[in-house]
Amino acid sequence: MTTPVRPALPFFDVQKLIRLLIESWLWVAGAVGLAVIVALIVILRTPASYIATALVRVQDYEQNVVDIPDIQRDDLASVESVLTIESTLASRPVLEAILERKEYGVTPARLGIASGDRPSKNSMIRALAERVRVGLVRGTRLISVAVEDHDPEFAATAANAIVTEFLRLEFEQRLGVSSSATGFLNVEAERLRQEVADSEARLQGYLDRTQAVSVDDTQNIIVEQLKELNAKVIEAKTERLQLEAAAAQIRSASLSEAEQLLSIPYVANAPSVQTQTRAVAEMEAEVANLNERYLEKHPKLMQAKSQLVEQRDELRRTILKTAQSVDAQYEAALDTEKKFSQALAEQESRAIKLNGISVEYKSLAREVEANRDLYEAVQKRRKETGITAGLRKDLVQLIEPATPPDHPVKPRKKLILAAALVLGTLFGVGFVLVRHFLDTTFHTIDEAESSLGLRALAAIPQEPATGGKTLVLATAPAGHAAEALRTLRTSLVLAGDAQTILFVSALQGEGKTFCSLNYAAAAADSGERTLLIDGDLRLPSIGEELFGADGRAKAGLSDVLAGKTAFADAVVRGHLPGLDVLCAGVSLTKPAELLAGKELAEFLMLVSTQYERIVIDAAPLAAVSDGLLLARCCEVVCLVVRAASTPRKIVRRVIGDLHQAGTPPSGFVLNGVPVDAKGYYYHYSSGSYGSGVYGAAGAAK
């Protein structure tokens, strides 16, 4: 038998997660508090910083100077030019100029460099650059120059100094270019005019000597033909080599063996072979499917097998036909390769001959074209006016100088505190959720029922007074645990009113002994003659629990099954009327052999005539197999699971073992549930309802 599959709880249960967060509010509050403390420390330890911003506008007019030697064309209407100016506003030359001018008051101490150090120029430039932020205002031609510093006056001074020094350096550079441009253009114009005339004469003389016409067009045609022939030669050679290799493999193989030929890649990759191979594979799959559904002599199966034989014969014929055609294809490919190779050689000869003529021609033509372009450019420059005036125009214009700010920008107290609250909340919630999802135990009855596929018989709360293994029906009969055990008694009666009930658990310490002892007491309290048997022959505990140290030496189940002691001599009266106890007896090293015999069934048959309820406490199933042997002789198997303790995988494995043994559990008991866990255990309120009943003080006698 296999374990029945039941749908698990939804992975994302909103109500469950909300309840979890409410119950774990201390963790979330602690994380938020810690984050706020860290944020306050950051705020208190961070010195105030001020940002002063100067605003400049980039001109959008066209310059008169274009691309000629030593002169650069500035197309300020383009975005690239604006971005270039943005990048150079706070460049190294500008920062060096600021450091060299004493009126700006840039000292090592001002830049945060210790007075005892002797900083280099590079270190001071880096320190100043770290305070500067240059950025383009989106959607405009405005550039902001911002300087951040702890002194608002220095921040404004430095921002204005950057703009001033940039304009000064730019003006000096353009003025130097303007002074040398005129003389350079005059000399270049005369030199280029002579070079144009000389290069044109040389080109014409070469054409007259070689009588070459349309050299470029002819060469282009030959080059294209060479490319086509070369590609065809490579393609023919590749095909010939493939066929040659395939022919060699076919000759080494037997033409009568289709399986050997199919191992040759050329044969296997042939379209006809692949098509037939797929047909055989599909037919084999169909035969395998029919073979599972029908008997050997079924008409459909026999017809499919006949078709499979035909398909395999057709595949063999196709393979042999493909292999036999390789030699003819190889000869044809070899002939094709020779023809293309010969045509390629002839075309290469023509190309070499033409190259001898075109090389010098192209060289002379390029020389003429280059000289003519340079000459025309210089002539244009000589005719232009206003070069110097155009060079001296400012690239940028200061439209809003920086002023000392009134309020610091750092630390941003509200933002830091808001971020601390958000991050602290996220961290706390995340920690709670991670801890919850990593928890592999059961907390609620719904969780256990949905995961295990079993119904809950009872949920027993964990009360400090019970100690975990106390006879609570005698010590605290009005408590929540006692009432839960009476619910367990009722659930087992409704489950079938079985006579023999076995309590098992997956691991030690789950509370099966506690449940079996108190359930037996509840059954006896209801007027039923009950026998409690300690079936844990390895680590017995019921005798010691009820009778103290004397319980270890009492004769019990092992002695009765071994025939050493009669049942009447081994059974002991319990603490409640109607309850008898059979201890485990002498501890055994191999109790499984004793429980596997027929003596156990005969013994239970004997005592069933004397008692209305027989309750057995078994050893943990995940540790030993004794409980499975006891389960064979019991009518009801009750699985005890400790809340927030037993891993789910172990419980499922134990349930699977019980199903395989043919004794599936009738239900489970969720033991050790916190009394005050809302949503985990439902009980009567601690008000006046229920006072004076079940043995409480003042109860009616």
Secondary structure as UniProt FT lines:
FT   HELIX           14..23
FT   HELIX           25..45
FT   STRAND          49..58
FT   TURN            69..70
FT   TURN            76..77
FT   HELIX           79..88
FT   TURN            89..90
FT   HELIX           92..100
FT   HELIX           102..104
FT   TURN            108..112
FT   TURN            115..116
FT   HELIX           121..129
FT   TURN            130..131
FT   STRAND          132..136
FT   TURN            138..139
FT   STRAND          142..149
FT   HELIX           152..210
FT   HELIX           215..252
FT   TURN            255..256
FT   HELIX           258..262
FT   HELIX           265..268
FT   HELIX           271..293
FT   TURN            296..297
FT   HELIX           299..324
FT   HELIX           326..383
FT   HELIX           387..391
FT   STRAND          396..400
FT   HELIX           413..438
FT   HELIX           445..452
FT   STRAND          456..462
FT   TURN            464..466
FT   HELIX           472..475
FT   TURN            477..478
FT   HELIX           480..494
FT   TURN            495..496
FT   STRAND          500..505
FT   TURN            508..509
FT   HELIX           512..525
FT   TURN            526..527
FT   STRAND          530..534
FT   HELIX           542..547
FT   HELIX           548..553
FT   HELIX           557..561
FT   TURN            562..563
FT   HELIX           567..570
FT   STRAND          572..573
FT   TURN            577..578
FT   STRAND          579..583
FT   HELIX           591..595
FT   HELIX           598..607
FT   TURN            608..610
FT   STRAND          613..617
FT   TURN            621..623
FT   HELIX           626..631
FT   TURN            632..633
FT   STRAND          636..642
FT   TURN            643..645
FT   HELIX           648..660
FT   TURN            661..662
FT   STRAND          667..674
FT   TURN            675..676
FT   TURN            678..680
FT   TURN            689..692
FT   TURN            694..695
FT   TURN            697..698
//
